[in-house]
Amino acid sequence: MAAMSNGPYQQALRLMTQRVPDKARALSLLREAVAGGNPAAHYALGTWYLFGESGLRRNAKTARKYIAFAAENGVASALFDLAVMYEKGEGGSVDLVAAYRSYVEAALRGDAQAVFEVARCLHYAIGCERDLPMSALWAGRARELGVYEASQLES
């Protein structure tokens, strides 16, 4: 059953990586994969709405809905993007606590930039209490992962 729900999503990816992408067909396939509950397809469609890609009008509220579904279903990149949306208030109200929690979850799932964002939140008390020693630990790990702006937070 899982292979069936991945089929349209994989086909959409192939269409978008062709020399001349077939965006209309890819959009149709993404919608089919979303209807089948595919979290990666939700994330892809959400980003298209977020940035107004492939003929879709930019709609942050719709984007947040799709990206939130993907995040709730373990898509690490969606967790990171949702955290940014919470922090900036894109597609809904600002929620700094939810932003911090989403950054932490994305970091724990392997997103290097999210590791830095956790350090930044801890350093500046964004959605959490200020904790400079913990911020320095997260920043050090982010730097190890190649996120060079992390050195700004280490002390």
Contacts in CASP RR format, 6 or more apart in sequence:
PFRMAT RR
TARGET T0000
AUTHOR 0000-0000-0000
METHOD contacts of the structure
MODEL  1
MAAMSNGPYQQALRLMTQRVPDKARALSLLREAVAGGNPAAHYALGTWYL
FGESGLRRNAKTARKYIAFAAENGVASALFDLAVMYEKGEGGSVDLVAAY
RSYVEAALRGDAQAVFEVARCLHYAIGCERDLPMSALWAGRARELGVYEA
SQLES
5 33 0 8 1.000
5 36 0 8 1.000
5 37 0 8 1.000
5 38 0 8 1.000
6 33 0 8 1.000
6 38 0 8 1.000
7 33 0 8 1.000
8 29 0 8 1.000
8 30 0 8 1.000
8 32 0 8 1.000
8 33 0 8 1.000
8 38 0 8 1.000
8 41 0 8 1.000
9 29 0 8 1.000
9 30 0 8 1.000
9 33 0 8 1.000
9 38 0 8 1.000
9 40 0 8 1.000
9 41 0 8 1.000
9 44 0 8 1.000
11 26 0 8 1.000
11 29 0 8 1.000
12 25 0 8 1.000
12 26 0 8 1.000
12 27 0 8 1.000
12 29 0 8 1.000
12 30 0 8 1.000
12 33 0 8 1.000
12 41 0 8 1.000
12 44 0 8 1.000
13 26 0 8 1.000
15 21 0 8 1.000
15 22 0 8 1.000
15 23 0 8 1.000
15 25 0 8 1.000
15 26 0 8 1.000
15 29 0 8 1.000
16 22 0 8 1.000
16 23 0 8 1.000
16 26 0 8 1.000
23 54 0 8 1.000
23 55 0 8 1.000
24 54 0 8 1.000
26 54 0 8 1.000
27 48 0 8 1.000
27 54 0 8 1.000
27 55 0 8 1.000
27 56 0 8 1.000
30 41 0 8 1.000
30 44 0 8 1.000
30 45 0 8 1.000
30 48 0 8 1.000
31 45 0 8 1.000
33 40 0 8 1.000
33 41 0 8 1.000
34 41 0 8 1.000
34 42 0 8 1.000
34 45 0 8 1.000
34 66 0 8 1.000
39 69 0 8 1.000
39 70 0 8 1.000
39 73 0 8 1.000
39 74 0 8 1.000
39 75 0 8 1.000
39 78 0 8 1.000
40 70 0 8 1.000
40 75 0 8 1.000
42 66 0 8 1.000
42 67 0 8 1.000
42 69 0 8 1.000
42 70 0 8 1.000
42 73 0 8 1.000
42 75 0 8 1.000
42 78 0 8 1.000
43 66 0 8 1.000
43 67 0 8 1.000
43 70 0 8 1.000
43 75 0 8 1.000
43 77 0 8 1.000
43 78 0 8 1.000
43 81 0 8 1.000
45 66 0 8 1.000
46 62 0 8 1.000
46 63 0 8 1.000
46 65 0 8 1.000
46 66 0 8 1.000
46 67 0 8 1.000
46 70 0 8 1.000
47 53 0 8 1.000
47 63 0 8 1.000
47 67 0 8 1.000
47 81 0 8 1.000
48 54 0 8 1.000
48 56 0 8 1.000
48 63 0 8 1.000
49 56 0 8 1.000
49 58 0 8 1.000
49 59 0 8 1.000
49 60 0 8 1.000
49 62 0 8 1.000
49 63 0 8 1.000
49 66 0 8 1.000
50 58 0 8 1.000
50 60 0 8 1.000
50 63 0 8 1.000
50 67 0 8 1.000
50 81 0 8 1.000
50 85 0 8 1.000
50 90 0 8 1.000
51 58 0 8 1.000
52 58 0 8 1.000
52 59 0 8 1.000
60 85 0 8 1.000
60 90 0 8 1.000
60 91 0 8 1.000
60 92 0 8 1.000
61 91 0 8 1.000
61 92 0 8 1.000
63 85 0 8 1.000
63 90 0 8 1.000
63 91 0 8 1.000
64 82 0 8 1.000
64 85 0 8 1.000
64 90 0 8 1.000
64 91 0 8 1.000
64 92 0 8 1.000
67 78 0 8 1.000
67 81 0 8 1.000
67 82 0 8 1.000
67 85 0 8 1.000
68 78 0 8 1.000
68 82 0 8 1.000
70 78 0 8 1.000
71 78 0 8 1.000
71 79 0 8 1.000
71 81 0 8 1.000
71 82 0 8 1.000
71 102 0 8 1.000
71 105 0 8 1.000
74 109 0 8 1.000
76 106 0 8 1.000
76 109 0 8 1.000
76 110 0 8 1.000
76 111 0 8 1.000
76 114 0 8 1.000
77 106 0 8 1.000
77 111 0 8 1.000
79 102 0 8 1.000
79 103 0 8 1.000
79 105 0 8 1.000
79 106 0 8 1.000
79 109 0 8 1.000
79 111 0 8 1.000
79 114 0 8 1.000
80 102 0 8 1.000
80 103 0 8 1.000
80 106 0 8 1.000
80 111 0 8 1.000
80 113 0 8 1.000
80 114 0 8 1.000
80 117 0 8 1.000
82 102 0 8 1.000
83 98 0 8 1.000
83 99 0 8 1.000
83 100 0 8 1.000
83 101 0 8 1.000
83 102 0 8 1.000
83 103 0 8 1.000
83 106 0 8 1.000
83 114 0 8 1.000
83 117 0 8 1.000
84 90 0 8 1.000
84 99 0 8 1.000
85 91 0 8 1.000
85 92 0 8 1.000
86 94 0 8 1.000
86 95 0 8 1.000
86 96 0 8 1.000
86 98 0 8 1.000
86 99 0 8 1.000
86 102 0 8 1.000
87 94 0 8 1.000
87 96 0 8 1.000
87 99 0 8 1.000
87 126 0 8 1.000
88 94 0 8 1.000
89 95 0 8 1.000
96 126 0 8 1.000
96 127 0 8 1.000
97 127 0 8 1.000
97 128 0 8 1.000
99 121 0 8 1.000
99 126 0 8 1.000
99 127 0 8 1.000
100 118 0 8 1.000
100 121 0 8 1.000
100 126 0 8 1.000
100 127 0 8 1.000
100 128 0 8 1.000
103 114 0 8 1.000
103 117 0 8 1.000
103 118 0 8 1.000
103 121 0 8 1.000
104 114 0 8 1.000
104 118 0 8 1.000
106 114 0 8 1.000
106 117 0 8 1.000
107 114 0 8 1.000
107 115 0 8 1.000
107 117 0 8 1.000
107 118 0 8 1.000
107 138 0 8 1.000
112 142 0 8 1.000
112 145 0 8 1.000
112 146 0 8 1.000
112 147 0 8 1.000
113 142 0 8 1.000
113 147 0 8 1.000
115 138 0 8 1.000
115 141 0 8 1.000
115 142 0 8 1.000
115 145 0 8 1.000
115 147 0 8 1.000
115 150 0 8 1.000
116 138 0 8 1.000
116 139 0 8 1.000
116 142 0 8 1.000
116 147 0 8 1.000
116 149 0 8 1.000
116 150 0 8 1.000
116 153 0 8 1.000
118 138 0 8 1.000
119 135 0 8 1.000
119 136 0 8 1.000
119 137 0 8 1.000
119 138 0 8 1.000
119 139 0 8 1.000
119 140 0 8 1.000
119 142 0 8 1.000
119 150 0 8 1.000
119 153 0 8 1.000
120 126 0 8 1.000
120 135 0 8 1.000
120 153 0 8 1.000
121 127 0 8 1.000
121 128 0 8 1.000
122 128 0 8 1.000
122 130 0 8 1.000
122 131 0 8 1.000
122 132 0 8 1.000
122 134 0 8 1.000
122 135 0 8 1.000
122 138 0 8 1.000
123 130 0 8 1.000
123 132 0 8 1.000
123 135 0 8 1.000
123 139 0 8 1.000
123 153 0 8 1.000
124 130 0 8 1.000
132 155 0 8 1.000
135 153 0 8 1.000
136 153 0 8 1.000
136 154 0 8 1.000
136 155 0 8 1.000
139 150 0 8 1.000
139 151 0 8 1.000
139 152 0 8 1.000
139 153 0 8 1.000
139 154 0 8 1.000
140 150 0 8 1.000
140 154 0 8 1.000
142 150 0 8 1.000
143 150 0 8 1.000
143 151 0 8 1.000
143 154 0 8 1.000
END
